[in-house]
Amino acid sequence: MEFIVFRKITALTFLGLALVAGACSDDNGNGPGKNAFVRVVHASPDAPSVDVLVDDQVVLSDVQYQEFSGYLTVPKGMHNIKVNVAGGGATVIDADVDLAAGEYYTAIASNLAASITPLVLVDDLKAPPAGNAKVRLVHGAPSAGLVDIYVTAPGADISTLNPNVANFGFQDETGYIDLPVGTYQVQVTLAGTKTVAIDTGALPLPAGFIATAIAVEAPGGGAPYAALLMEDTKN
């Protein structure tokens, strides 16, 4: 079965107005080299829709499970990020993060609602070598346990193959992997078995393509599992 999900959302208009001003150079250090960039992902399968606040300012509202934002421009330095139940409900994540100038980050609301935590990744948007794409894989399915990952030509029989990544645990990430331009099939199995939990089907990777794929659960939790594919590109 093929499960690829694309559910990108946009930030509230006023956020862009509030933070674009910080991209204009001035004597107070608010030049373009003084900003960081943060993308937010809702990957908690049994959590309700949420609002995201940066320094107590709402920047995303009513974000549903498996939705993600583009990169939000935030001044460098320490910031408080809260994730609240949408509409002014309880705070489920309250974390301070130190954002470096010029860096890109993906902040994932991860795990089941009772144990929800922020998983913050540093993104690498530098172009891959000529003739290549690069892809990062993230395990975001808490109930799946350890998994193996196979990256093959479409239709390849994995029954006699060793996994490209073995015993991949929840909240693990591979880092970016360079892959020659072509069409691939990614299959995720329960560790030590050939029982396929996620199958992307044929997945074309053009030159210069950069992406992060997160293994996620069905709404509410558990199977069927899916791959949430996000292109890692500047807005």
N, C-alpha and C positions, 0 to 999 in steps of 0.2 A: 504494500500500500504506500502511496506517496503522500507525504505531509510536508508542504512548504507553506509557511505563513508570512505574509507581508502586511503589517498593520501599523504603518507610520502615521503619527499624528503631528499636529503643529502646536507651537507654543502660543499662549495668549498674546494678542497683538500688543498689549501694553508692555509686555516683557521686552519685546524688541525695542520699543521706544525708550524704555528705561535704561537699557544696557548698551544700545548703539552709541549713545553719547560717550560711553567709556572707551570707544574705539577711536576717538578723535584725539590726536596728540595735544597735550597741554602741559603746563609747568608743574602739574600735580602728579605726574607719572601715569596719566591715563591714556597712554599711547597704545597702538595695536599690540605691541610686545608686552603689554601689562595685563593681558586678558588670558583666561583659560576657557575651555569649551567642554561642555558636559552634555551628554545624551542620557536620557532616563528611560528605563525599561521596566514595565510591570510584568514580573515573572513569578508572582506568588499565586498558585492556581486556585486556592480557595479564599483568597482575599477579595473584598469588594472593590468597586471602583475607588480611586484615590485622587486626592489633590497633592501636588508637590509644591513645597515652599522652600525658597532660598532666603535665609536671613529674615524669616517670617513674612516674606512677600510671596503670594501665590504666583507661580510661574506656569503651572500646568493644572488643569482642572478636569475632574471626571475621567481620569485615565483608566481604561479598562484593561483587564488581563490580556496579555500578549500584545499590547500596544506599546509603541516607543516613540520618542520625540526625535526631532533633529537636534543638532548641537546648539545648546544655549550658550551665549556669550556671558561670561562671569568674570569680574575683576579677579586677578590673581590673589592668593592669600587664603586665610582661614575663613571658612563659611560654615554656617549651620544649615543642614538640610533636614527637613521634616517631611514625612509622608503621613498624611491624615486620611481617614475615611472621608470620602467625598462629601461635600456639603457642610463642612465644619465639624466632622466627627472626631473620634479619638485619634490621637497620634500613635502610629504603629512603628514608625522609625524616627529616631531623633539622633542624628550623628553630626559630628564636626569633621570636616574634611579640609585638608590643606592642598590647594590647587596651584600648580606651578604655571608661570607665564608661558604661553605658547603651546601648552600640552592639551591633548584631547583625551577625554575620559568617557567611559560608559559606566553609569551607576545603575545597578540592577536591584530592584526589590525582589529578594530571593527567599526561597523556602516556603513552607506552609505558613498560614497566617499566625498560628500559635507560636511559631519560632522565626518569624520574618526577620531578615537581616539585610543590611546593605552590602552588596558585593561590588566593589569599585575596581575597574580595570583601566589600565593606561593603554590608549589606542595608538597605533602607529600608522599614520596616513601617508608616510613616504611611499613613493611609487615602487613597485617591485622591480626586479631586474627585467630588462627588455625581453618580451616574449613570454612573460609570466603574469599570473594573477597571484594573490595571496589571500589565504583564508584562515581565520581563527575559530576554533571550536570550543564551546563552553558547555559544561554539564549543569543544566539548571532544573533537572527533574528529580526532586528529592526522593520519590518513592521507587525510582528505577534501580537504585543501588549501583554497584560497579558495572561498567559497560565496556565493550570493545568497539573499536571504530575501524571500518574498512573503507578505504578510498580506492576505487577501481574504475576501469572502463565500464560503460553501461552494459548490463547483462552478464557481467562476470560471475562465475560460480564461486562463492566464498567458502564452500564446504571444505576445500583443500588449502585455503589460504591462511596465513597468519595475519592477525590484525595489524594495521598501521599504528594504532594506539591501543594498548591493552590495560585493563583494570583502571579505567578512567573514572574517578570518583566525583560525587556531587560537589559542585562549585569549583572543580578543577577547570583549567583552561590550557589549551595547547600552546599558546603563543601563535604568532602568525607563521603559516607554512607556505613557502613559495611552491607554486604548481605551474608547470608549463601550460600554455594556452591549449584548451581542448574541452571535451565533454566528459564529465565524470559522473559516477554514482557513489553516493555515500550511504553506507548501511551501518546502523548502530545495533549491536546485539547485546543481550545480557551477557556479562563477563563469563568467559569460559564455555559459551554455547554458541550455536549458530541460529538461535532464536532471534529473529529480526524485530526490533522495537520501532525503528525509524528507517525508512527507505526514501531517499530523495527522488528516486528515478533519475533520468538523464538530466544533468545539471551543467549547462554550458558556462565556461569561465573564460571571458574574453581578456585580451591583453590589458593590463593595468587595473583590472577589477580587484577591489579590496573589500572584504566582507567579514562579518562575524556571524556565526550560526550558533544559536542557543537551543539546546534540547529542552523542551518544555512539556508539561503534562496537559491533559484534557482539562477544561474548566471544571473546577471542583476537586481536581487531583486524580492521579492515576492514569492508566491507559485509556484511549490510545495516545501515544506520545507524538510529538511533532517537532519540526525544526523551524525555529523563528530566524529568518534570514534577514540581516540588515546590511545594507551597503555602507561601508565606512568611507564617507566622503564629506568634504567641507560643504556647508550649506550654500 
